[in-house]
Amino acid sequence: MKRVPKAVFFIVAFLILFLTYTSIFGAYGQNGDNKITYIKGAGDIRWGIDIRGGVEATFVPADGVDATEKDLSSVEETIKLRLLNNNVTDYELYTDTANDRIIIRFPWKSDETDFDPEAAIEELAATAKLTFREGMEYETQDVGEDGEPIYKTPTGTTAENVILEGDDIESAEAKSYQDETTGTVKHLVELKFSESGTEKFAEATEKLVGETISVWMDDVMISYPTVQEAITDGECTITSDYFDAASVTELANKINAGALPFSLETDSFGTISPTLGESSLNAMVLAGIIAFILVAIFMLIMFRLPGFVAVIALLGQVALSLAAVSGYFPAFSSFTMTLPGIAGIILSIGMGVDANIITATRIKEELWLGKTLDCAIEKGNESSFWAIFDGNITVIIVAVILMAVFGPSNILSMIFGASTTGSIYSFGYTLLIGVIGNFIMGVTATRLMTKSLSRFKFLRNKWLFGGARG
């Protein structure tokens, strides 16, 4: 068996316990009256409508404008963009084209104290500001739910040089054509500029041939095409080898949203009561703690030292799941936690228990066959790995499919409703994170800690690992 230093157990256990503590309680400071968040904890999780309630609002075009179906679709896309940029996936969004209304329901922020629906919807109702800017210099970078980078806040030359604004765009339209050379279907976005926009864009493209002109919605970069030639006729196209029908439609809607000839006003608003409630959430947390303690006692009685190691690994798996939802890791923004999301965490923890039981049982069987302790640990780890891998990899595939098919901006939202698809997405997300956490904690960390403890002479009694008392 490959030797693992004795110190590895203490290092891994400390890291797990540190992650557990900080993922639950976070790390905060105080600067005068301002609270500074160093590490986000469970208190920073944004709970879904079903748990904490939220806001309901109806938006209509301001000044009595008679909006077209295309205009309303663009407004809907803008609101979705703002929600998803804040990782709010538990929302319901409906467009009533007959009455020029958009109805939105979304959960409260994690730090909400006043529960003022008017203040909560102010950001959504504000008119989106579309700008075309020189270059693509940005201040921060996040990772979207699809794994793609999101560039935020223009800086430097990009912040200083605004080429076009929303009212300089007459229209943006998604189009497709067949490439005569390859025979494949290509997709693009066709832009038409106003008279003032034509002049500004001609001047900019003459100067920036071969360079980038980025497109921004508020402070989020939504496209960054390269100028191929000077464009002076008031029309241009945005192309990419990565465009498909869905992506060009989405980009066209976003550009049109910033060029809408009207702003939104709030027709009505109110609060939504949670279907579960905070007291029920507290009861669920207490039940979860009791269940974890009972599982820990079971593991200690049945598997002794491997059971002790499994309890530490399970703590780490729970901590990773909470961290992935709360925004603990800077690269991953916070995520809206719904009831199905909690179910995903519970299911993944069950799989984590199962993984540790399989490994501990295999080690126990090898010991009863008369193998030495080192040989039993090595054989037990080897024989249990593929059983754990097969079970977990199938769940990962299912979770990825759920996230891909039932994502909040997916076409199936039109069939099942935004609330249903958002909830399924939340379940898939937490299940995926939990299973990945199982590989990290229930497989890797468990085995490192077990091998490390087996190096201590006073712990090399086979009985401690499930064998006969020696």
C-alpha positions, 0 to 999 in steps of 0.5 A: 500500500502506498504510504500516506504520512501521518500528518495527512489526517490532521491536515485534511480533517482541519481543512474540512472542519474549517470549511464546515465552520466557515460555510455555515457561519461565514466570516464578517467584519465591521467598518463603522456601521458597514458590515464587511463580508469576507466569506459568505455563509449559510445566512447569505443564501437566497431562499426561494419563494416557496421557503421565504416568500417574495415579490409579485409585480406587474409592469406595463409600458409607460405613457400609455405606449401600445407595445408590440409583441416583439417589444414585450419579448425584448423587455421580458429578455431584459428582466430575465437577464437581470434576474439571471445575472443575480443567479435568481433562478426561482422566478415566474415570468409571464407576458400578457401580449393582449393587455401589454403586461409583464407579470413577475414573481421572484424571491426576496434577497438574502439580506432583506429586512424591510420587505418592501416590494416597491424597492425590490422591483425598482431595479427590474423596472428600470430601463436597460441601458445599451451601449456600444464601446471601444475595446473590451476592458472590464473590471470583474469576471464571473462564471455563469450557470452555463460555465461561460465567463461573464464580464462586468463593469467597463473600465479604461478605454472601454469605460471612456469611449461610448460609441453608440447608445440604445436610441442609436439602434433601430433594430436587431434581428436574428437571421440565418443563411446557408454557407455556399462553400460548406453547405452549413447553416450559419446564424447572425444578428443583423443591426440597423442604425438610426441616422445619428447611429450610422454616422457615429458607427461609421466614424468608429469602425473606420478607426477600429478596423481589426479591433473590438467593439463591445456591446454592453447591457447596463454593466454586463458585456453581452457581445464583443465582435471584431470590426472587419471593415469600415461600416458606413451604410447604417447596417452591419452584422454580428457573426460567430462560429459559435452562434446557433439559432437560440443564441442569435435570437437571445442576443438580438432580443437583448440589443432590442431591449436596450433600444426600446422606445418606452420605459416600464412603469409598475402597474401593481405590486405586492408580497407573496407568502411562502408555501413552506415558511421560515419556521418550517425551514428551521424545523427542517434544519433541526431534523437534518442535524438530528438525522446527521447525528443518528447517521454518525452514531450508526457509522461509528457503531458499525464501522468504528474507525472508518465510520469516524472518518466517514463522519468527517467526510460527510461534514465536508460534503455538506459544507461543499453543498452549502458553499456552492449555494451561498457564494462562498467561492468567489468564482461562483455566485450565490444561488437561489435555494428552493425546496427541490434544491434542499432535496438534491442536497439530501439525496447527494448526502445519502449517496455520500453515506452509501459510498463510505459504507461500501468502502468500509464494508469492503475493508471489513470483508478483506480483514475477515478473510485474513488479509493484513490491515494494509492489504485490506485497506488497499483491496477494499479501496480498489474493489469499492471504487468502481461500484461508487464511480458507476453509481455516482457517474449516472447521477451526474449525467442525470443532474447535467441533463436536468440542468440543461433541459430545464434551465430557467431560460430553456424553451421548456419553460414555455411548456411547464412554466418558469416556476416548475423548470426553475425548481427542477434546475435547482434540484439538478444543480444541488444534486450535481454539486453534492455528487461532485462533493462525494467524489472529493470527500467520500472517496478522496478525503476518506481514503487519505484519512484512513490510510493516514490513521493506519500509520499510527501504531496504536490504531493498527488493531484490526478490530478498529477497522471492522475485523475480529478483535485481536 
